[in-house]
């Protein structure tokens, strides 16, 4: 026992020296690392292309597909689609593939000055419907599930309502605020900011991604500081550093927002709050959410300051769906979707909810026999 007691301090010293070496190596690696080889690693192939817009089918996962209904992932504007596929072990794409789903993603590309005239109509009436058609054809399926994050969920809802797409069987809405008035006193402030932003955007063209990145970080300055403190405390942990690098790439690689699309969003969705009221039009089509009959899963972040719980939950009363589920999960706007606890509290919830709703429908004769 005495020998073991004397050996224990040496063992602890070796462990701390090893951790210090890992801390230094990971710290140097973080400073010089290019995040591109780390993020968006899941193999895929392009099944549809329309200019900058592509639709990809992800490869791999479960050898025996459990569910015939494909899942189309829809990213928000200003964010690169690798957020669905951060890195091995922290990838919603990888997670859904392993659970037996056929996973697809629509990538809207990166707008430049030539895309200043692009409107939300282009997304809702052209690109999302074309993506749905391509996915159903590739999967040889008559129905489809849509999973959107933030503005991506807004596109899923708007497409289903405006185009009266009854082939959309399920919609998963993660952190998409639909009722701006539900922000309470902050709603007035947000609408005033939107009015001023419209004046600026009319003069500068597309909204620069870098500007949006700064604005996003300004909403949670304390969290930004805490994240870097946590990084310093966890530099010895290679997996933690990978997660930080991927999330940091997300925040710092925002892409431009097309000018016309931003003005339309600011005026119609933020200031006039038309979407939740069923008065939002895309082209000549009315996106009345009451028309939606798809099963709906809505997830809000408990500490989300960009999309608080009330504006997110408001969609439940607006849609005509009978099958509706609402979940509050840990995390802010990014954390609820792809944070450390997302696989357990969000991705598992999504997979468990989608599973029984992604099986073949029984025909009338089969239901009669049952």
Phi and psi in degrees as a GROMACS rama.xvg file:
@    title "Ramachandran Plot"
@    xaxis  label "Phi"
@    yaxis  label "Psi"
@TYPE xy
-62.7787  -41.48  UNK-2
-61.2467  -42.0446  UNK-3
-65.0023  -38.8613  UNK-4
-65.6719  -38.6866  UNK-5
-71.4854  -31.0116  UNK-6
-75.8774  -25.5144  UNK-7
-60.2762  -45.5003  UNK-8
-59.4848  -38.3177  UNK-9
-64.5808  -39.2109  UNK-10
-62.9365  -43.921  UNK-11
-65.083  -38.2119  UNK-12
-64.5983  -42.5464  UNK-13
-63.1855  -40.1011  UNK-14
-63.5935  -42.1063  UNK-15
-69.174  -36.2261  UNK-16
-65.3376  -41.3261  UNK-17
-63.9341  -41.1537  UNK-18
-65.9583  -38.2846  UNK-19
-63.7286  -40.1921  UNK-20
-64.5396  -42.0099  UNK-21
-64.8373  -39.5445  UNK-22
-58.1181  -46.3806  UNK-23
-67.3999  -45.2905  UNK-24
-63.6579  -44.8931  UNK-25
-68.0958  -34.3184  UNK-26
-64.8351  -45.3136  UNK-27
-64.0756  -41.0078  UNK-28
-62.1486  -39.6724  UNK-29
-64.3229  -39.6445  UNK-30
-65.2043  -33.8495  UNK-31
-107.95  -3.20654  UNK-32
-73.2596  135.768  UNK-33
-89.5349  118.592  UNK-34
-71.9976  -14.1838  UNK-35
-59.2798  -37.5566  UNK-36
-71.0021  -13.8519  UNK-37
-89.3986  -37.1814  UNK-38
-97.0939  153.581  UNK-39
61.0647  48.6922  UNK-40
-91.1818  -17.9019  UNK-41
-64.9469  128.284  UNK-42
-60.3169  145.759  UNK-43
-155.621  168.178  UNK-44
-135.579  150.059  UNK-45
-81.4887  127.662  UNK-46
-109.424  -9.88587  UNK-47
-157.193  142.493  UNK-48
-143.026  134.595  UNK-49
-142.154  91.6083  UNK-50
64.5635  -123.72  UNK-51
-79.8288  -15.4399  UNK-52
-84.1  131.33  UNK-53
-132.388  156.971  UNK-54
-122.088  128.202  UNK-55
-115.095  144.916  UNK-56
-107.132  126.274  UNK-57
-82.1994  142.151  UNK-58
-104.596  162.141  UNK-59
90.7421  -157.199  UNK-60
83.5787  -152.395  UNK-61
-63.674  130.589  UNK-62
-67.7544  -30.4138  UNK-63
-109.307  106.397  UNK-64
-65.1345  129.421  UNK-65
-92.1436  -25.5314  UNK-66
-127.329  128.341  UNK-67
-79.4849  -19.8693  UNK-68
-81.0856  116.521  UNK-69
-73.5546  157.211  UNK-70
-113.787  123.51  UNK-71
-104.204  120.202  UNK-72
-88.2369  133.921  UNK-73
-123.856  114  UNK-74
-81.7942  160.771  UNK-75
-78.0685  167.077  UNK-76
-70.3398  156.697  UNK-77
76.4913  -6.81405  UNK-78
-120.176  135.407  UNK-79
-72.9462  145.142  UNK-80
-69.2405  -4.78436  UNK-81
-65.886  -8.61647  UNK-82
-61.636  -24.4101  UNK-83
-80.9237  -10.3898  UNK-84
-144.339  61.3097  UNK-85
-59.7551  -60.1491  UNK-86
-166.078  159.636  UNK-87
-51.5699  126.846  UNK-88
95.9294  -16.6889  UNK-89
-136.425  59.3416  UNK-90
-135.993  117.672  UNK-91
-63.1118  -37.673  UNK-92
-57.9689  -52.3062  UNK-93
-59.4031  -40.0243  UNK-94
-64.0893  -47.6024  UNK-95
-68.5125  -38.2901  UNK-96
-59.1998  -44.0993  UNK-97
-65.3962  -26.0563  UNK-98
-87.1288  2.99059  UNK-99
96.9472  14.0712  UNK-100
-94.2934  150.474  UNK-101
-89.66  120.15  UNK-102
-114.581  130.348  UNK-103
-128.386  161.936  UNK-104
-145.553  138.414  UNK-105
-99.2996  125.687  UNK-106
-109.352  114.724  UNK-107
-79.5154  -2.72857  UNK-108
78.2915  -176.04  UNK-109
-111.57  111.883  UNK-110
-63.906  147.981  UNK-111
-128.231  -168.703  UNK-112
-57.9055  -30.2264  UNK-113
-69.7393  -13.9446  UNK-114
-100.212  13.3582  UNK-115
-59.6307  -28.0813  UNK-116
-88.5979  -0.886333  UNK-117
-65.3349  133.944  UNK-118
-116.339  173.908  UNK-119
-64.0623  -24.9068  UNK-120
-58.6269  -37.605  UNK-121
-61.4307  -39.1275  UNK-122
-71.6887  -46.8211  UNK-123
-78.0452  -36.6017  UNK-124
-99.6058  -15.1397  UNK-125
-121.492  -61.6505  UNK-126
-77.2296  -42.4206  UNK-127
-67.9336  -44.8117  UNK-128
-59.2142  -41.099  UNK-129
-64.1089  -38.0618  UNK-130
-64.789  -42.9201  UNK-131
-60.8633  -43.757  UNK-132
-62.7268  -43.7713  UNK-133
-63.9079  -41.1043  UNK-134
-66.2066  -46.3995  UNK-135
-62.6544  -37.9984  UNK-136
-67.056  -43.9035  UNK-137
-66.104  -39.6009  UNK-138
-85.5209  -6.02762  UNK-139
53.8448  48.6908  UNK-140
-123.556  148.886  UNK-141
-91.9619  -16.1843  UNK-142
-127.515  166.864  UNK-143
-149.374  152.444  UNK-144
-109.886  138.58  UNK-145
-112.031  131.072  UNK-146
-124.774  113.902  UNK-147
-122.155  147.179  UNK-148
-111.858  128.73  UNK-149
54.5959  -121.698  UNK-150
-62.1929  -24.9841  UNK-151
-63.3869  -36.7778  UNK-152
-69.7616  -35.4478  UNK-153
-60.1847  -42.8038  UNK-154
-62.2076  -40.868  UNK-155
-61.3089  -45.3816  UNK-156
-67.1168  -44.5233  UNK-157
-64.6841  -42.9838  UNK-158
-60.5721  -47.9635  UNK-159
-62.2722  -39.3726  UNK-160
-76.9196  -51.1066  UNK-161
-66.6367  -40.2792  UNK-162
-93.4694  2.5922  UNK-163
47.3704  48.7223  UNK-164
-84.277  96.8533  UNK-165
-78.1142  -5.57189  UNK-166
-78.2507  -11.3633  UNK-167
-78.1222  106.739  UNK-168
-85.5349  -37.1382  UNK-169
-137.512  144.695  UNK-170
-127.964  126.904  UNK-171
-108.94  118.852  UNK-172
-112.685  111.574  UNK-173
-112.195  113.945  UNK-174
60.9814  44.6459  UNK-175
-110.866  109.737  UNK-176
-75.4864  129.09  UNK-177
-114.209  -22.6829  UNK-178
-114.437  98.3011  UNK-179
-69.004  -28.2991  UNK-180
-67.395  -22.0405  UNK-181
-71.0844  -6.50164  UNK-182
-73.777  -6.31795  UNK-183
71.2862  -135.72  UNK-184
-61.5089  -30.0918  UNK-185
-68.935  -20.525  UNK-186
-60.0815  -41.8125  UNK-187
-63.7005  -43.2226  UNK-188
-62.6611  -44.427  UNK-189
-61.4705  -41.2497  UNK-190
-68.4915  -35.344  UNK-191
-67.1792  -41.6011  UNK-192
-62.3107  -40.5861  UNK-193
-61.5358  -41.5544  UNK-194
-61.7822  -44.1052  UNK-195
-67.6107  -39.1176  UNK-196
-63.2957  -36.3876  UNK-197
-61.1581  -40.1782  UNK-198
-61.7865  -44.662  UNK-199
-65.3626  -45.8345  UNK-200
-64.4086  -35.7185  UNK-201
-60.4174  -24.9034  UNK-202
-91.5556  -29.1201  UNK-203
-103.315  -13.7748  UNK-204
91.3438  -138.574  UNK-205
-58.421  146.975  UNK-206
-76.0842  119.342  UNK-207
-63.83  136.938  UNK-208
-61.0925  -36.951  UNK-209
-62.1311  -36.4629  UNK-210
-66.9934  -42.2066  UNK-211
-64.7195  -36.9058  UNK-212
-61.9254  -43.577  UNK-213
-63.4201  -41.9609  UNK-214
-63.7222  -40.5337  UNK-215
-62.9294  -45.0211  UNK-216
-67.7993  -30.4754  UNK-217
-68.1013  -24.7256  UNK-218
-67.7394  -27.9845  UNK-219
-133.383  62.8038  UNK-220
-62.2453  -36.2832  UNK-221
-65.2842  -42.7387  UNK-222
-62.1064  -36.3117  UNK-223
-62.1043  -43.9912  UNK-224
-64.6073  -45.7001  UNK-225
-61.7488  -37.3454  UNK-226
-60.0673  -41.6328  UNK-227
-73.0905  -33.5036  UNK-228
-64.6785  -44.5635  UNK-229
-60.5335  -37.8963  UNK-230
-60.3879  -46.3075  UNK-231
-60.2042  -37.8928  UNK-232
-73.5579  -20.4235  UNK-233
-119.617  19.4873  UNK-234
-62.1919  -21.543  UNK-235
-72.255  -18.6377  UNK-236
-95.0937  104.429  UNK-237
-59.7735  -39.2254  UNK-238
-65.8923  -38.9414  UNK-239
-63.5313  -42.5752  UNK-240
-63.532  -40.011  UNK-241
-58.6304  -44.7571  UNK-242
-62.7216  -40.4687  UNK-243
-65.1542  -43.7374  UNK-244
-60.4153  -44.3494  UNK-245
-65.2493  -46.8884  UNK-246
-66.7954  -35.0105  UNK-247
-66.5134  -38.6921  UNK-248
-62.6047  -37.6804  UNK-249
-58.5893  -52.6952  UNK-250
-66.8305  -34.8715  UNK-251
-94.985  -0.729587  UNK-252
-119.305  37.6304  UNK-253
-62.7526  145.148  UNK-254
-107.581  167.402  UNK-255
-65.5925  153.019  UNK-256
-107.094  120.699  UNK-257
-53.9757  137.089  UNK-258
-55.3411  -53.602  UNK-259
-64.173  -38.306  UNK-260
-63.7789  -40.5964  UNK-261
-64.7739  -44.4645  UNK-262
-62.3356  -40.0117  UNK-263
-65.2179  -45.129  UNK-264
-60.777  -47.5163  UNK-265
-63.1383  -44.8436  UNK-266
-75.3322  -48.4527  UNK-267
-84.4524  -43.3419  UNK-268
-89.0865  -39.3309  UNK-269
-87.0178  -57.5032  UNK-270
-75.4667  -43.0596  UNK-271
-95.0546  -11.0792  UNK-272
52.632  42.4087  UNK-273
-75.2541  -28.0371  UNK-274
-62.4459  -52.1813  UNK-275
-69.2551  -22.3005  UNK-276
-84.9661  -3.73141  UNK-277
75.0035  22.8749  UNK-278
-115.863  9.10094  UNK-279
-80.5523  129.37  UNK-280
-113.03  138.923  UNK-281
-117.893  111.888  UNK-282
62.0899  -128.536  UNK-283
-96.5539  3.81794  UNK-284
-97.4971  132.906  UNK-285
-88.4824  125.889  UNK-286
-93.7709  73.1025  UNK-287
-83.6027  110.194  UNK-288
-62.1602  -21.4616  UNK-289
-64.9208  -17.0951  UNK-290
-75.3338  -18.5995  UNK-291
-70.5394  129.779  UNK-292
-117.807  -3.92073  UNK-293
-64.2387  149.854  UNK-294
-61.7965  140.407  UNK-295
-130.001  126.21  UNK-296
-114.366  123.251  UNK-297
-118.056  128.926  UNK-298
-124.412  129.101  UNK-299
-119.436  147.46  UNK-300
-83.4072  133.77  UNK-301
-61.3544  -35.0831  UNK-302
-116.228  27.4467  UNK-303
-75.8937  119.26  UNK-304
-95.1706  -17.8988  UNK-305
-80.4475  -42.3813  UNK-306
-130.63  79.8647  UNK-307
-62.115  167.526  UNK-308
-58.8749  -48.4114  UNK-309
-62.131  -48.6558  UNK-310
-63.3579  -26.8376  UNK-311
-77.794  -45.5179  UNK-312
-65.6294  -22.6909  UNK-313
-58.8483  -23.2221  UNK-314
-64.5878  -25.8824  UNK-315
-60.8618  -39.7193  UNK-316
-78.2784  -20.903  UNK-317
-84.0403  -32.844  UNK-318
-81.4131  159.062  UNK-319
-92.6407  4.40917  UNK-320
-62.8354  147.137  UNK-321
-91.7587  -40.3821  UNK-322
-88.9183  99.1973  UNK-323
-132.83  134.412  UNK-324
-131.545  135.973  UNK-325
-124.743  133.169  UNK-326
-133.187  135.392  UNK-327
-104.478  123.282  UNK-328
-118.253  157.929  UNK-329
-63.5872  145.882  UNK-330
119.538  161.49  UNK-331
-89.1698  -155.694  UNK-332
-65.8993  -37.532  UNK-333
-87.2456  -42.6673  UNK-334
-62.1866  -38.2634  UNK-335
-64.0512  -28.4539  UNK-336
-90.3454  -40.3476  UNK-337
-145.353  20.0651  UNK-338
-75.7372  -176.55  UNK-339
-61.6781  -32.9072  UNK-340
-92.6825  -3.35878  UNK-341
-60.0971  -42.2193  UNK-342
-55.6066  -39.7438  UNK-343
-80.6223  -44.394  UNK-344
-95.8075  -14.4804  UNK-345
-124.429  -56.8037  UNK-346
-62.3444  -42.2478  UNK-347
-64.3109  -39.0565  UNK-348
-61.7165  -44.1159  UNK-349
-61.5001  -48.9889  UNK-350
-64.2095  -42.1064  UNK-351
-66.5738  -35.2347  UNK-352
-74.7965  -43.0708  UNK-353
-68.6917  -35.5403  UNK-354
-48.2628  -63.2582  UNK-355
-67.0273  -15.9421  UNK-356
-96.2356  6.63187  UNK-357
-118.539  16.5241  UNK-358
-93.9133  160.601  UNK-359
-59.4699  142.126  UNK-360
-74.7251  142.928  UNK-361
-78.8596  137.958  UNK-362
-73.1623  160.607  UNK-363
-52.922  -40.8736  UNK-364
-63.8967  -38.3952  UNK-365
-66.79  -39.3023  UNK-366
-66.5849  -36.905  UNK-367
-64.486  -42.075  UNK-368
-65.7032  -34.8694  UNK-369
